[in-house]
Amino acid sequence: MYSSITKKVIMSLMGLFLITFLLVHLSLNLTLIISSSKDTFNLAAHFMGTNPVVKVLEVVLFGGFIIHIFWGIVLFFQNWAARPHSYAVWNHSQETFFSKYMIHTGALILAFLAIHLLDFWYKSRFSGGMPITQIDGIKYDDMGQLVLDKFKSPAYCSLYVIFLIFMGFHLDHAFQSALQSLGINHSKYTPFFKKFSRFLAVVITIGYISIPIVIYFIL
């Protein structure tokens, strides 16, 4: 129904949207370890969970994840099926190390996302039993305490960090690859985009990893 180019463009646009979400989500989560109390994080979490505009964007976000993952899987199997079987050794000389394993790191990120949604998003929206806190005399779900309790577990904290490292591997190639699929590919600028893609991957990964590490060892 769609050409490979169209699929790559759709997947790239969704990928760029998800990178933007990761940066916004990171800025919110960092307040938990930067602020002197959980109030800023809990107020922001309450706003994100109750604001109607954010709820619509939440649906868009889930749609973006599904589209990005779906087309990634489709393109992987299409490329695999089109690969010449007569080649004894496949030439990866034009690929980076991380680009060879985008589908594999993507699958691990999917597993990580499922765990994350069950532990935080689903519990806060549907399962009940959330701890409660008061801010200026008003009761709020204490999402901050839930996060703190989760990351105080050495097994959970370690697993989370491992998944985040794989997310960093995936992101290392993501930004530059998305721009290339959108036709933004020039000998003068592509080296910069590759470096910027790695910079983004490092910043996002270290930022997210710092949260469970600081909570477990310091808070």
C-alpha positions as CSV (number, residue, x, y, z in Angstrom):
1,M,0.0,0.0,0.0
2,Y,2.9,2.3,0.8
3,S,6.3,2.5,-0.9
4,S,9.4,1.9,1.2
5,I,10.2,5.6,0.9
6,T,6.8,6.6,2.3
7,K,7.2,4.1,5.2
8,K,10.6,5.5,6.0
9,V,9.3,9.1,6.0
10,I,6.4,8.2,8.3
11,M,8.7,6.2,10.6
12,S,11.2,9.1,10.7
13,L,8.6,11.7,11.5
14,M,7.3,9.6,14.3
15,G,10.9,9.0,15.5
16,L,11.6,12.7,15.7
17,F,8.3,13.2,17.5
18,L,9.3,10.6,20.1
19,I,12.8,12.1,20.5
20,T,11.1,15.4,21.4
21,F,8.8,13.6,23.8
22,L,11.8,12.0,25.5
23,L,13.4,15.4,26.0
24,V,10.2,16.8,27.5
25,H,9.6,13.8,29.7
26,L,13.2,13.9,30.9
27,S,12.9,17.5,32.0
28,L,9.9,16.6,34.1
29,N,11.5,13.5,35.6
30,L,14.7,15.4,36.5
31,T,12.7,17.6,38.9
32,L,12.4,14.6,41.2
33,I,16.1,14.6,41.9
34,I,16.9,18.3,41.4
35,S,14.0,19.8,43.5
36,S,14.2,19.7,47.3
37,S,10.7,18.1,47.5
38,K,8.5,15.9,45.3
39,D,5.9,18.6,45.0
40,T,7.1,20.0,41.6
41,F,7.1,16.5,40.2
42,N,3.7,15.6,41.6
43,L,2.1,18.8,40.4
44,A,3.5,18.3,37.0
45,A,2.4,14.6,36.9
46,H,-1.1,15.7,38.1
47,F,-1.3,18.3,35.3
48,M,-0.2,15.7,32.7
49,G,-2.8,13.2,33.9
50,T,-5.7,15.6,34.1
51,N,-5.3,18.3,31.4
52,P,-7.5,17.4,28.4
53,V,-5.0,18.7,25.8
54,V,-2.3,16.5,27.3
55,K,-4.6,13.6,27.3
56,V,-5.1,14.1,23.5
57,L,-1.4,14.3,23.0
58,E,-1.0,11.1,25.0
59,V,-3.1,9.3,22.5
60,V,-1.0,10.9,19.7
61,L,2.1,9.7,21.5
62,F,0.9,6.1,21.8
63,G,-0.1,6.3,18.1
64,G,3.4,7.5,17.3
65,F,5.0,4.6,19.2
66,I,2.8,2.1,17.5
67,I,3.4,3.5,14.0
68,H,7.2,3.8,14.6
69,I,7.5,0.2,15.8
70,F,5.1,-1.2,13.2
71,W,6.9,0.4,10.2
72,G,10.3,-0.5,11.7
73,I,9.3,-4.2,11.8
74,V,7.8,-4.1,8.3
75,L,10.9,-2.4,6.8
76,F,13.2,-4.8,8.6
77,F,11.5,-7.8,7.1
78,Q,11.2,-6.2,3.7
79,N,14.9,-5.5,3.6
80,W,15.7,-9.0,4.9
81,A,13.6,-10.6,2.2
82,A,15.2,-8.5,-0.5
83,R,18.7,-9.3,0.6
84,P,20.6,-11.3,-2.0
85,H,20.9,-14.9,-0.6
86,S,23.9,-15.5,-2.9
87,Y,26.1,-13.2,-0.9
88,A,28.2,-15.2,1.5
89,V,29.2,-12.1,3.4
90,W,26.9,-9.1,3.6
91,N,28.7,-5.8,3.2
92,H,28.1,-3.6,6.3
93,S,30.8,-1.1,5.5
94,Q,28.4,1.8,5.1
95,E,26.7,1.0,8.3
96,T,27.6,2.1,11.8
97,F,27.7,-0.5,14.6
98,F,24.5,0.7,16.2
99,S,22.6,1.0,12.9
100,K,23.0,-2.8,12.3
101,Y,21.0,-3.6,15.4
102,M,18.2,-1.0,15.3
103,I,15.5,-3.6,15.1
104,H,17.1,-5.5,18.1
105,T,17.5,-2.5,20.3
106,G,14.0,-1.4,19.2
107,A,12.5,-4.7,20.4
108,L,14.3,-4.2,23.8
109,I,12.9,-0.7,24.1
110,L,9.4,-2.1,23.4
111,A,9.8,-4.5,26.3
112,F,11.1,-1.6,28.5
113,L,8.2,0.5,27.4
114,A,5.7,-2.2,28.4
115,I,7.3,-2.5,31.9
116,H,7.4,1.3,32.3
117,L,3.7,1.7,31.4
118,L,2.6,-1.1,33.7
119,D,4.6,0.2,36.6
120,F,3.8,3.9,36.3
121,W,1.2,5.0,33.7
122,Y,-1.2,2.1,34.2
123,K,-1.0,2.2,38.0
124,S,-1.6,5.9,38.1
125,R,-4.5,5.9,35.7
126,F,-6.4,2.6,36.4
127,S,-5.2,0.3,39.1
128,G,-5.6,2.6,42.2
129,G,-3.7,2.1,45.4
130,M,-1.5,5.1,44.7
131,P,0.2,6.8,47.7
132,I,-1.4,10.2,48.5
133,T,0.3,13.5,49.4
134,Q,-1.0,16.9,50.3
135,I,0.2,20.1,48.6
136,D,-1.2,23.4,50.0
137,G,-4.0,21.4,51.7
138,I,-5.0,19.6,48.4
139,K,-4.7,15.9,48.0
140,Y,-2.7,14.5,45.0
141,D,-1.5,11.1,43.9
142,D,2.1,10.8,45.2
143,M,3.6,9.7,41.9
144,G,7.0,10.8,43.1
145,Q,6.9,8.4,46.0
146,L,6.0,5.6,43.7
147,V,9.1,6.3,41.6
148,L,11.3,6.5,44.6
149,D,10.0,3.2,46.0
150,K,10.6,1.5,42.6
151,F,14.1,2.7,42.2
152,K,15.1,1.8,45.8
153,S,15.0,-1.8,44.6
154,P,18.5,-2.8,43.4
155,A,17.1,-5.4,40.9
156,Y,14.6,-2.9,39.4
157,C,17.1,-0.1,39.3
158,S,19.7,-2.3,37.6
159,L,17.3,-3.6,35.1
160,Y,16.1,-0.1,34.3
161,V,19.6,1.2,33.7
162,I,20.4,-1.7,31.4
163,F,17.3,-1.0,29.3
164,L,18.2,2.7,29.2
165,I,21.7,1.9,27.8
166,F,20.0,-0.1,25.0
167,M,17.8,2.9,24.4
168,G,20.9,5.0,24.0
169,F,22.3,2.6,21.4
170,H,19.0,3.0,19.5
171,L,19.1,6.7,19.7
172,D,22.7,6.9,18.6
173,H,21.6,6.3,15.0
174,A,18.0,7.6,15.2
175,F,18.2,11.3,14.7
176,Q,20.7,11.3,11.8
177,S,18.8,8.4,10.2
178,A,15.5,10.2,10.4
179,L,16.9,13.3,8.7
180,Q,18.4,11.2,6.0
181,S,15.1,9.4,5.4
182,L,13.5,12.9,5.1
183,G,16.0,13.8,2.4
184,I,18.2,16.0,4.6
185,N,21.4,14.5,3.5
186,H,24.4,16.6,2.4
187,S,28.1,16.0,2.5
188,K,28.7,19.2,4.3
189,Y,26.1,18.8,7.0
190,T,25.7,15.1,7.4
191,P,28.9,14.7,9.6
192,F,27.4,17.3,11.9
193,F,24.1,15.6,12.1
194,K,25.8,12.3,13.0
195,K,27.7,14.0,15.8
196,F,24.6,15.8,17.0
197,S,22.7,12.5,16.9
198,R,25.3,10.9,19.2
199,F,25.2,14.0,21.4
200,L,21.5,13.7,21.8
201,A,21.8,10.0,22.5
202,V,24.4,10.6,25.2
203,V,22.5,13.5,26.9
204,I,19.2,11.7,26.9
205,T,20.6,8.4,28.1
206,I,22.8,9.9,30.9
207,G,19.9,12.1,31.9
208,Y,17.5,9.2,32.3
209,I,20.1,7.0,34.0
210,S,20.9,9.7,36.5
211,I,17.4,9.4,37.9
212,P,17.5,5.8,39.2
213,I,21.1,6.1,40.2
214,V,20.6,9.3,42.3
215,I,17.5,7.9,43.9
216,Y,19.1,4.5,44.8
217,F,22.4,5.9,46.1
218,I,21.6,9.3,47.4
219,L,17.9,10.0,48.1
